[in-house]
Amino acid sequence: MRCFTVASNIDFYVTSQYTLFGIPRCGSGTSILGIPMEDTVSFRPGTRFAPGVIRTWSQYFEFTPTEDLGIDPLSKACDLGDISLLQGMVEKNLERINSVVSEAISKWGRVVSIGGEHTLSLGVAKAVRESQGSYGIYVHIDAHLDSREEWPVGQKLSHATFVRHIVNEVGPQAIAFVGFRSYDKDEVNFVRGLENSLLLPTRDIKLMSEHELRLLIRGLIDSYSGPIHLSIDVDVLDPSIMPGVGNPEGFGLNYGELLRVVKAVLDYGGSRVRAVDIVEYSPPNDPGLASLPMIIKLILDVLNYLKII
């Protein structure tokens, strides 16, 4: 591997043998950044391998999104490579993510981050606020609320607590929890007590029509100003179609249900969407890489629905 230097903080990027889908190294377009963070995983490790595996295998898939909008989604994107991180040093890694993503958003307008454990979204949230001067709406699509006081017991900052840090340290104007179905009493009480929050558990999404869902998401987005940060933990999907995660939970969304949510956020968020995180894919826990085609499709669909800025 060799260093790929773009600007001061982006000295932390390193290239790999392949770029995602064979797209160019970053010059223009929506920047894609690998963040192989895995410092606080409490069950099945392996998320740090996701960016490399996704890049390598993306070369062998058709680059076709779910919905044909008449635009090649890859024409809107470029690949920055991966951030070089310090294994096990969560605070330092979050500082590095913050500085690199902040500079990348300032230069390219937005960043699509491929993780890596979900804790990285705290660094991205701080980068959105730093680069844009404000932090509007955080959309948390996840089987879990990730809002515990500590997890494991005695650990204040982890993949199961970072949303509480986003609330306390970054201060979004509004926050939406979408697709959750597993939580403890402490964290559900915490999120219910938040002002300007929207809670959409898995069961509600399955019962709602697409029209109802889009109206609800549009109402949230139209009620607040400022940049939007969309964070997608792929364990929101049912493990029957997404086994390759560290913390699987039954009764998850199917891909069509997830895509309805993602499309609505990107449609109504438009140019305000400054960061999208796709996290928690774990190749070592994915038998025969069965989850990989859906990860590839999700990345393509996100790029397809993102508005050009």
ROLUMLUM-750179 format. One record per residue (C-alpha): residue in one letter; x, y, z. Coordinates in steps of 0.1 Angstrom, whole numbers, padded with zeros to 4 digits, always signed. Example, Ala and Ser with C-alpha at 12.3 -4.5 7.8 and 13.67 -1.06 7.14 Angstrom:
% residues 2
a+0123-0045+0078
s+0137-0011+0071
***
This chain:
% residues 309
m+0000+0000+0000
r+0010+0036-0006
c-0001+0069+0008
f-0025+0090-0013
t-0022+0126-0003
v-0049+0151-0012
a-0047+0177+0016
s-0033+0181+0051
n-0057+0158+0071
i-0062+0135+0041
d-0027+0122+0045
f-0044+0095+0066
y-0059+0079+0035
v-0043+0048+0020
t-0051+0033-0013
s-0059-0004-0020
q-0053-0025-0050
y-0089-0018-0062
t-0112+0011-0061
l-0149+0005-0054
f-0165-0006-0086
g-0134+0005-0104
i-0144+0042-0101
p-0117+0068-0102
r-0097+0080-0073
c-0112+0112-0059
g-0112+0143-0080
s-0148+0152-0082
g-0182+0138-0072
t-0195+0122-0041
s-0165+0109-0021
i-0166+0073-0008
l-0144+0066+0022
g-0136+0033+0039
i-0134+0034+0077
p-0122+0000+0089
m-0129+0008+0126
e-0133-0021+0150
d-0124-0010+0185
t-0154-0017+0207
v-0171-0048+0192
s-0188-0068+0219
f-0200-0099+0201
r-0188-0112+0167
p-0157-0093+0154
g-0149-0087+0118
t-0162-0053+0107
r-0128-0039+0100
f-0125-0062+0070
a-0156-0048+0053
p-0142-0020+0032
g-0114-0042+0017
v-0137-0071+0010
i-0164-0048-0006
r-0139-0031-0028
t-0123-0063-0040
w-0155-0081-0048
s-0174-0051-0062
q-0155-0056-0094
y-0174-0088-0101
f-0210-0074-0098
e-0232-0057-0123
f-0234-0020-0114
t-0271-0018-0116
p-0292+0000-0090
t-0327-0012-0080
e-0344+0017-0098
d-0333+0029-0132
l-0333+0067-0131
g-0315+0071-0164
i-0282+0081-0147
d-0252+0059-0141
p-0248+0062-0102
l-0211+0055-0104
s-0206+0086-0126
k-0214+0107-0095
a-0188+0091-0072
c-0151+0088-0066
d-0130+0067-0041
l-0109+0082-0014
g-0095+0049-0001
d-0094+0039+0036
i-0085+0058+0067
s-0055+0044+0084
l-0066+0038+0120
l-0049+0027+0153
q-0064-0006+0164
g-0081-0004+0198
m-0077+0033+0203
v-0113+0045+0199
e-0109+0081+0210
k-0079+0088+0188
n-0096+0070+0159
l-0127+0092+0163
e-0106+0123+0163
r-0089+0111+0131
i-0123+0103+0115
n-0136+0137+0125
s-0106+0156+0110
v-0105+0136+0078
v-0143+0135+0071
s-0146+0172+0079
e-0120+0181+0053
a-0135+0156+0028
i-0170+0172+0032
s-0156+0206+0028
k-0138+0195-0004
w-0163+0172-0021
g-0196+0183-0005
r-0205+0150+0011
v-0190+0116+0021
v-0204+0081+0019
s-0185+0061+0046
i-0182+0023+0044
g-0175+0007+0079
g-0164-0006+0101
e-0183-0006+0135
h-0211+0019+0140
t-0192+0039+0166
l-0175+0057+0136
s-0207+0077+0131
l-0199+0098+0162
g-0167+0110+0144
v-0187+0116+0112
a-0214+0136+0131
k-0187+0158+0146
a-0173+0163+0111
v-0206+0173+0097
r-0211+0199+0124
e-0175+0212+0121
s-0176+0215+0083
q-0211+0229+0080
g-0213+0250+0111
s-0244+0232+0123
y-0259+0197+0127
g-0295+0192+0116
i-0310+0158+0116
y-0294+0125+0125
v-0312+0095+0110
h-0303+0062+0128
i-0314+0031+0108
d-0305+0002+0130
a-0319-0029+0148
h-0306-0013+0180
l-0309+0021+0196
d-0272+0023+0205
s-0281+0047+0233
r-0270+0029+0265
e-0252+0047+0292
e-0224+0021+0290
w-0218-0012+0273
p-0201-0035+0283
v-0206-0025+0319
g-0180+0001+0327
q-0174+0012+0291
k-0189+0046+0284
l-0180+0048+0246
s-0188+0019+0224
h-0209+0007+0195
a-0239+0004+0219
t-0236+0039+0234
f-0224+0063+0207
v-0258+0078+0199
r-0260+0091+0234
h-0227+0108+0227
i-0240+0123+0195
v-0270+0137+0215
n-0248+0151+0243
e-0217+0162+0224
v-0230+0171+0189
g-0266+0182+0196
p-0287+0174+0166
q-0318+0195+0160
a-0337+0163+0155
i-0331+0126+0156
a-0349+0096+0140
f-0346+0060+0152
v-0357+0037+0124
g-0360-0001+0123
f-0351-0008+0159
r-0364-0039+0176
s-0339-0046+0204
y-0332-0024+0234
d-0330-0023+0272
k-0352-0002+0295
d-0326+0025+0302
e-0319+0034+0266
v-0355+0032+0254
n-0364+0056+0283
f-0336+0079+0271
v-0347+0081+0235
r-0383+0085+0245
g-0373+0115+0266
l-0355+0133+0238
e-0371+0164+0223
n-0376+0164+0186
s-0372+0127+0181
l-0390+0103+0158
l-0392+0066+0168
l-0401+0041+0140
p-0397+0005+0152
t-0395-0024+0127
r-0432-0034+0133
d-0445+0001+0125
i-0425+0003+0093
k-0439-0031+0082
l-0475-0019+0089
m-0471+0015+0071
s-0479+0022+0035
e-0451+0038+0014
h-0472+0070+0012
e-0476+0071+0050
l-0439+0065+0055
r-0428+0092+0030
l-0452+0118+0046
l-0438+0111+0080
i-0402+0114+0068
r-0409+0145+0048
g-0426+0161+0078
l-0395+0155+0099
i-0371+0168+0072
d-0392+0199+0064
s-0395+0208+0101
y-0358+0214+0106
s-0330+0231+0088
g-0293+0222+0086
p-0274+0193+0073
i-0287+0157+0074
h-0266+0127+0085
l-0280+0093+0074
s-0264+0063+0092
i-0274+0027+0082
d-0264-0003+0102
v-0271-0033+0080
d-0282-0054+0109
v-0315-0035+0105
l-0321-0062+0078
d-0334-0096+0088
p-0306-0121+0094
s-0322-0144+0069
i-0310-0120+0042
m-0282-0103+0060
p-0264-0129+0081
g-0230-0112+0079
v-0232-0089+0109
g-0218-0088+0144
n-0251-0085+0163
p-0280-0101+0143
e-0316-0096+0155
g-0346-0115+0142
f-0377-0099+0127
g-0358-0074+0106
l-0367-0054+0076
n-0366-0068+0041
y-0346-0050+0015
g-0376-0033+0000
e-0386-0019+0033
l-0352-0005+0040
l-0350+0010+0006
r-0383+0028+0010
v-0368+0046+0041
v-0335+0054+0025
k-0351+0067-0007
a-0374+0090+0012
v-0346+0105+0033
l-0324+0111+0002
d-0353+0124-0019
y-0365+0149+0007
g-0331+0156+0022
g-0316+0164-0012
s-0285+0185-0011
r-0288+0188+0027
v-0276+0152+0030
r-0239+0156+0038
a-0230+0122+0052
v-0242+0086+0047
d-0227+0058+0067
i-0231+0021+0057
v-0217+0001+0086
e-0214-0032+0105
y-0210-0056+0076
s-0188-0084+0090
p-0173-0106+0062
p-0159-0132+0087
n-0194-0138+0099
d-0209-0140+0064
p-0211-0177+0052
g-0200-0178+0016
l-0203-0140+0015
a-0240-0144+0012
s-0247-0109+0024
l-0223-0092+0000
p-0247-0088-0030
m-0271-0069-0008
i-0243-0046+0005
i-0232-0039-0030
k-0268-0031-0041
l-0273-0008-0011
i-0242+0012-0020
l-0254+0015-0056
d-0289+0025-0045
v-0276+0052-0021
l-0254+0067-0049
n-0284+0064-0073
y-0307+0085-0050
l-0282+0110-0038
k-0288+0144-0054
i-0258+0160-0072
i-0244+0190-0053
***
